[in-house]
Amino acid sequence: MPTASDYDARRVSDAEAADGSVLRDLGSALPKLSTAVVDDDPNDASFFELPGADLSSEELSVTVIPQRADEFTCSSCFLVQHRSRLRSSSGGRMICADCM
Ligand SMILES: [Zn+2]
């Protein structure tokens, strides 16, 4: 029966066309994603390496000065300040002039 075979063939071709369009969409999207990842990897590596080198050199150059006898650490802003800026020391809490 030629009509039945023609009907079946048309259905198969329609399904193939639909599958083809879906595969084409996936095919166009996948290369974009892969190229984007490939482009980001080298940029990220170089971007993270440079700040890391700068931070390590900065860390070495920073000098930690210990708190002196005439200084105190404010209990509110946690800044080490001179005794002359101490405004309140009640209850063990040292409050500087800025935090009063
Ligand atoms: Zn303070």
Backbone and ligand atoms as CSV (ligand in chain L), in Angstrom:
chain,resi,resn,atom,element,x,y,z
A,1,MET,N,N,0.838,-1.203,0.000
A,1,MET,CA,C,0.000,0.000,0.000
A,1,MET,C,C,0.876,1.257,0.000
A,2,PRO,N,N,0.898,1.952,-1.108
A,2,PRO,CA,C,1.819,3.100,-1.216
A,2,PRO,C,C,1.421,4.272,-0.336
A,3,THR,N,N,0.090,4.499,-0.125
A,3,THR,CA,C,-0.330,5.654,0.678
A,3,THR,C,C,0.130,5.513,2.127
A,4,ALA,N,N,0.003,4.269,2.655
A,4,ALA,CA,C,0.398,4.053,4.046
A,4,ALA,C,C,1.891,4.285,4.219
A,5,SER,N,N,2.683,3.794,3.259
A,5,SER,CA,C,4.134,3.968,3.396
A,5,SER,C,C,4.508,5.454,3.269
A,6,ASP,N,N,3.784,6.187,2.386
A,6,ASP,CA,C,4.073,7.629,2.252
A,6,ASP,C,C,3.780,8.361,3.565
A,7,TYR,N,N,2.667,7.988,4.219
A,7,TYR,CA,C,2.291,8.644,5.486
A,7,TYR,C,C,3.352,8.389,6.559
A,8,ASP,N,N,3.797,7.122,6.582
A,8,ASP,CA,C,4.835,6.798,7.578
A,8,ASP,C,C,6.130,7.555,7.297
A,9,ALA,N,N,6.479,7.594,6.009
A,9,ALA,CA,C,7.733,8.276,5.662
A,9,ALA,C,C,7.669,9.750,6.031
A,10,ARG,N,N,6.504,10.387,5.820
A,10,ARG,CA,C,6.372,11.809,6.140
A,10,ARG,C,C,6.539,12.043,7.644
A,11,ARG,N,N,5.949,11.134,8.439
A,11,ARG,CA,C,6.072,11.292,9.899
A,11,ARG,C,C,7.536,11.164,10.344
A,12,VAL,N,N,8.217,10.197,9.741
A,12,VAL,CA,C,9.632,10.013,10.128
A,12,VAL,C,C,10.452,11.250,9.760
A,13,SER,N,N,10.137,11.798,8.534
A,13,SER,CA,C,10.927,12.968,8.120
A,13,SER,C,C,10.646,14.172,9.037
A,14,ASP,N,N,9.361,14.295,9.479
A,14,ASP,CA,C,9.040,15.406,10.386
A,14,ASP,C,C,9.800,15.262,11.707
A,15,ALA,N,N,9.831,14.024,12.236
A,15,ALA,CA,C,10.533,13.794,13.494
A,15,ALA,C,C,12.019,14.068,13.335
A,16,GLU,N,N,12.570,13.663,12.199
A,16,GLU,CA,C,14.003,13.905,11.967
A,16,GLU,C,C,14.301,15.402,11.881
A,17,ALA,N,N,13.349,16.136,11.237
A,17,ALA,CA,C,13.558,17.585,11.124
A,17,ALA,C,C,13.531,18.225,12.505
A,18,ALA,N,N,12.594,17.796,13.367
A,18,ALA,CA,C,12.522,18.358,14.709
A,18,ALA,C,C,13.786,18.020,15.493
A,19,ASP,N,N,14.209,16.755,15.406
A,19,ASP,CA,C,15.438,16.374,16.116
A,19,ASP,C,C,16.641,17.170,15.606
A,20,GLY,N,N,16.655,17.367,14.282
A,20,GLY,CA,C,17.781,18.095,13.702
A,20,GLY,C,C,17.861,19.517,14.218
A,21,SER,N,N,16.697,20.185,14.360
A,21,SER,CA,C,16.730,21.562,14.839
A,21,SER,C,C,17.191,21.608,16.303
A,22,VAL,N,N,16.737,20.640,17.095
A,22,VAL,CA,C,17.149,20.626,18.502
A,22,VAL,C,C,18.649,20.388,18.605
A,23,LEU,N,N,19.137,19.411,17.802
A,23,LEU,CA,C,20.574,19.132,17.831
A,23,LEU,C,C,21.368,20.341,17.357
A,24,ARG,N,N,20.806,21.067,16.352
A,24,ARG,CA,C,21.523,22.234,15.836
A,24,ARG,C,C,21.615,23.319,16.926
A,25,ASP,N,N,20.506,23.476,17.711
A,25,ASP,CA,C,20.550,24.477,18.775
A,25,ASP,C,C,21.595,24.100,19.830
A,26,LEU,N,N,21.580,22.825,20.217
A,26,LEU,CA,C,22.563,22.381,21.205
A,26,LEU,C,C,23.982,22.535,20.666
A,27,GLY,N,N,24.135,22.192,19.370
A,27,GLY,CA,C,25.464,22.284,18.771
A,27,GLY,C,C,25.971,23.710,18.735
A,28,SER,N,N,25.069,24.675,18.514
A,28,SER,CA,C,25.515,26.066,18.465
A,28,SER,C,C,25.784,26.601,19.867
A,29,ALA,N,N,25.072,26.061,20.871
A,29,ALA,CA,C,25.268,26.556,22.232
A,29,ALA,C,C,26.504,25.941,22.879
A,30,LEU,N,N,26.770,24.681,22.624
A,30,LEU,CA,C,27.899,24.011,23.285
A,30,LEU,C,C,29.247,24.640,22.931
A,31,PRO,N,N,29.527,24.899,21.647
A,31,PRO,CA,C,30.824,25.518,21.337
A,31,PRO,C,C,30.993,26.867,22.017
A,32,LYS,N,N,29.904,27.638,22.163
A,32,LYS,CA,C,30.007,28.942,22.844
A,32,LYS,C,C,30.443,28.747,24.294
A,33,LEU,N,N,29.805,27.778,24.975
A,33,LEU,CA,C,30.152,27.541,26.366
A,33,LEU,C,C,31.598,27.083,26.502
A,34,SER,N,N,32.005,26.142,25.619
A,34,SER,CA,C,33.367,25.613,25.738
A,34,SER,C,C,34.389,26.704,25.468
A,35,THR,N,N,34.152,27.541,24.469
A,35,THR,CA,C,35.118,28.598,24.170
A,35,THR,C,C,35.145,29.622,25.299
A,36,ALA,N,N,33.966,29.892,25.897
A,36,ALA,CA,C,33.943,30.855,26.997
A,36,ALA,C,C,34.767,30.327,28.171
A,37,VAL,N,N,34.633,29.045,28.479
A,37,VAL,CA,C,35.406,28.473,29.584
A,37,VAL,C,C,36.891,28.508,29.263
A,38,VAL,N,N,37.227,28.190,28.009
A,38,VAL,CA,C,38.646,28.202,27.618
A,38,VAL,C,C,39.206,29.615,27.715
A,39,ASP,N,N,38.380,30.619,27.341
A,39,ASP,CA,C,38.869,31.989,27.412
A,39,ASP,C,C,39.022,32.449,28.865
A,40,ASP,N,N,38.109,31.999,29.749
A,40,ASP,CA,C,38.157,32.459,31.127
A,40,ASP,C,C,39.313,31.836,31.906
A,41,ASP,N,N,39.631,30.575,31.620
A,41,ASP,CA,C,40.663,29.888,32.408
A,41,ASP,C,C,42.007,30.627,32.409
A,42,PRO,N,N,42.569,30.962,31.252
A,42,PRO,CA,C,43.869,31.652,31.284
A,42,PRO,C,C,43.770,33.017,31.947
A,43,ASN,N,N,42.644,33.727,31.704
A,43,ASN,CA,C,42.487,35.046,32.314
A,43,ASN,C,C,42.424,34.938,33.836
A,44,ASP,N,N,41.654,33.973,34.327
A,44,ASP,CA,C,41.538,33.812,35.773
A,44,ASP,C,C,42.875,33.434,36.388
A,45,ALA,N,N,43.606,32.553,35.733
A,45,ALA,CA,C,44.888,32.115,36.288
A,45,ALA,C,C,45.833,33.302,36.423
A,46,SER,N,N,45.943,34.102,35.361
A,46,SER,CA,C,46.855,35.238,35.428
A,46,SER,C,C,46.306,36.294,36.381
A,47,PHE,N,N,44.957,36.424,36.432
A,47,PHE,CA,C,44.365,37.441,37.293
A,47,PHE,C,C,44.596,37.096,38.765
A,48,PHE,N,N,44.531,35.804,39.093
A,48,PHE,CA,C,44.705,35.420,40.491
A,48,PHE,C,C,46.178,35.357,40.882
A,49,GLU,N,N,47.044,35.112,39.909
A,49,GLU,CA,C,48.467,35.012,40.258
A,49,GLU,C,C,49.042,36.385,40.606
A,50,LEU,N,N,48.672,37.418,39.839
A,50,LEU,CA,C,49.275,38.732,40.054
A,50,LEU,C,C,48.903,39.315,41.423
A,51,PRO,N,N,47.596,39.352,41.807
A,51,PRO,CA,C,47.274,39.872,43.132
A,51,PRO,C,C,47.922,39.048,44.242
A,52,GLY,N,N,48.029,37.743,44.042
A,52,GLY,CA,C,48.653,36.905,45.071
A,52,GLY,C,C,50.098,37.318,45.288
A,53,ALA,N,N,50.823,37.598,44.219
A,53,ALA,CA,C,52.212,38.025,44.356
A,53,ALA,C,C,52.274,39.385,45.036
A,54,ASP,N,N,51.361,40.289,44.656
A,54,ASP,CA,C,51.362,41.614,45.274
A,54,ASP,C,C,51.037,41.508,46.765
A,55,LEU,N,N,50.063,40.667,47.125
A,55,LEU,CA,C,49.670,40.538,48.518
A,55,LEU,C,C,50.815,39.986,49.352
A,56,SER,N,N,51.544,39.016,48.818
A,56,SER,CA,C,52.640,38.428,49.591
A,56,SER,C,C,53.716,39.466,49.841
A,57,SER,N,N,54.016,40.303,48.850
A,57,SER,CA,C,55.044,41.324,49.050
A,57,SER,C,C,54.546,42.372,50.041
A,58,GLU,N,N,53.233,42.704,49.962
A,58,GLU,CA,C,52.689,43.681,50.908
A,58,GLU,C,C,52.719,43.125,52.331
A,59,GLU,N,N,52.414,41.848,52.463
A,59,GLU,CA,C,52.407,41.242,53.782
A,59,GLU,C,C,53.789,41.347,54.423
A,60,LEU,N,N,54.826,41.153,53.634
A,60,LEU,CA,C,56.186,41.206,54.159
A,60,LEU,C,C,56.565,42.637,54.512
A,61,SER,N,N,56.044,43.621,53.760
A,61,SER,CA,C,56.442,45.000,53.990
A,61,SER,C,C,55.692,45.593,55.181
A,62,VAL,N,N,54.540,44.999,55.578
A,62,VAL,CA,C,53.770,45.543,56.694
A,62,VAL,C,C,54.489,45.246,58.006
A,63,THR,N,N,54.705,46.295,58.807
A,63,THR,CA,C,55.363,46.130,60.098
A,63,THR,C,C,54.318,46.201,61.205
A,64,VAL,N,N,54.226,45.161,62.008
A,64,VAL,CA,C,53.274,45.129,63.103
A,64,VAL,C,C,53.910,45.794,64.313
A,65,ILE,N,N,53.314,46.915,64.722
A,65,ILE,CA,C,53.861,47.642,65.866
A,65,ILE,C,C,53.092,47.211,67.115
A,66,PRO,N,N,53.756,46.660,68.101
A,66,PRO,CA,C,53.043,46.231,69.315
A,66,PRO,C,C,52.515,47.427,70.090
A,67,GLN,N,N,51.458,47.168,70.853
A,67,GLN,CA,C,50.858,48.245,71.622
A,67,GLN,C,C,51.829,48.726,72.689
A,68,ARG,N,N,51.984,50.019,72.806
A,68,ARG,CA,C,52.922,50.580,73.772
A,68,ARG,C,C,52.238,50.752,75.121
A,69,ALA,N,N,53.047,51.055,76.121
A,69,ALA,CA,C,52.526,51.173,77.480
A,69,ALA,C,C,51.579,52.348,77.612
A,70,ASP,N,N,51.805,53.386,76.822
A,70,ASP,CA,C,50.944,54.566,76.928
A,70,ASP,C,C,49.810,54.531,75.914
A,71,GLU,N,N,49.529,53.354,75.407
A,71,GLU,CA,C,48.442,53.228,74.442
A,71,GLU,C,C,47.400,52.246,74.965
A,72,PHE,N,N,46.236,52.298,74.411
A,72,PHE,CA,C,45.164,51.387,74.791
A,72,PHE,C,C,44.372,51.013,73.555
A,73,THR,N,N,43.659,49.893,73.644
A,73,THR,CA,C,42.802,49.462,72.535
A,73,THR,C,C,41.374,49.794,72.880
A,74,CYS,N,N,40.741,50.587,72.058
A,74,CYS,CA,C,39.365,50.981,72.301
A,74,CYS,C,C,38.461,49.756,72.209
A,75,SER,N,N,37.550,49.607,73.172
A,75,SER,CA,C,36.644,48.463,73.170
A,75,SER,C,C,35.530,48.612,72.150
A,76,SER,N,N,35.372,49.805,71.585
A,76,SER,CA,C,34.287,50.029,70.623
A,76,SER,C,C,34.793,49.957,69.190
A,77,CYS,N,N,35.853,50.698,68.864
A,77,CYS,CA,C,36.340,50.710,67.486
A,77,CYS,C,C,37.579,49.831,67.328
A,78,PHE,N,N,38.128,49.304,68.439
A,78,PHE,CA,C,39.275,48.387,68.422
A,78,PHE,C,C,40.510,49.015,67.798
A,79,LEU,N,N,40.605,50.333,67.862
A,79,LEU,CA,C,41.811,51.016,67.389
A,79,LEU,C,C,42.735,51.244,68.571
A,80,VAL,N,N,44.028,51.074,68.334
A,80,VAL,CA,C,45.018,51.368,69.371
A,80,VAL,C,C,45.263,52.866,69.377
A,81,GLN,N,N,44.990,53.503,70.489
A,81,GLN,CA,C,45.099,54.952,70.556
A,81,GLN,C,C,45.921,55.333,71.778
A,82,HIS,N,N,46.338,56.622,71.827
A,82,HIS,CA,C,47.143,57.108,72.939
A,82,HIS,C,C,46.280,57.274,74.184
A,83,ARG,N,N,46.924,57.148,75.345
A,83,ARG,CA,C,46.205,57.251,76.619
A,83,ARG,C,C,45.459,58.578,76.728
A,84,SER,N,N,46.004,59.613,76.120
A,84,SER,CA,C,45.364,60.930,76.225
A,84,SER,C,C,43.992,60.929,75.567
A,85,ARG,N,N,43.733,59.942,74.686
A,85,ARG,CA,C,42.433,59.882,74.013
A,85,ARG,C,C,41.476,58.944,74.739
A,86,LEU,N,N,41.922,58.392,75.877
A,86,LEU,CA,C,41.048,57.509,76.653
A,86,LEU,C,C,40.030,58.337,77.423
A,87,ARG,N,N,38.757,58.075,77.206
A,87,ARG,CA,C,37.718,58.879,77.846
A,87,ARG,C,C,36.977,58.071,78.909
A,88,SER,N,N,36.905,56.759,78.760
A,88,SER,CA,C,36.180,55.960,79.736
A,88,SER,C,C,36.829,54.590,79.836
A,89,SER,N,N,37.025,54.108,81.067
A,89,SER,CA,C,37.612,52.795,81.263
A,89,SER,C,C,36.827,52.026,82.318
A,90,SER,N,N,35.522,52.294,82.372
A,90,SER,CA,C,34.699,51.653,83.394
A,90,SER,C,C,34.361,50.228,82.980
A,91,GLY,N,N,34.457,49.298,83.942
A,91,GLY,CA,C,34.120,47.910,83.662
A,91,GLY,C,C,35.086,47.246,82.730
A,92,GLY,N,N,36.338,47.712,82.659
A,92,GLY,CA,C,37.335,47.102,81.800
A,92,GLY,C,C,37.179,47.502,80.342
A,93,ARG,N,N,36.178,48.284,80.041
A,93,ARG,CA,C,35.995,48.727,78.648
A,93,ARG,C,C,36.687,50.072,78.473
A,94,MET,N,N,37.619,50.123,77.530
A,94,MET,CA,C,38.359,51.350,77.246
A,94,MET,C,C,37.718,52.005,76.034
A,95,ILE,N,N,37.174,53.197,76.234
A,95,ILE,CA,C,36.476,53.905,75.143
A,95,ILE,C,C,37.311,55.136,74.789
A,96,CYS,N,N,37.580,55.263,73.498
A,96,CYS,CA,C,38.379,56.405,73.034
A,96,CYS,C,C,37.484,57.622,72.855
A,97,ALA,N,N,38.128,58.754,72.554
A,97,ALA,CA,C,37.377,60.005,72.419
A,97,ALA,C,C,36.432,59.953,71.237
A,98,ASP,N,N,36.756,59.222,70.204
A,98,ASP,CA,C,35.904,59.171,69.027
A,98,ASP,C,C,34.614,58.390,69.307
A,99,CYS,N,N,34.667,57.442,70.227
A,99,CYS,CA,C,33.507,56.572,70.463
A,99,CYS,C,C,32.657,57.050,71.623
A,100,MET,N,N,33.023,58.144,72.292
A,100,MET,CA,C,32.211,58.651,73.381
A,100,MET,C,C,30.967,59.343,72.869
L,1,ZN,ZN,ZN,37.012,53.958,69.762
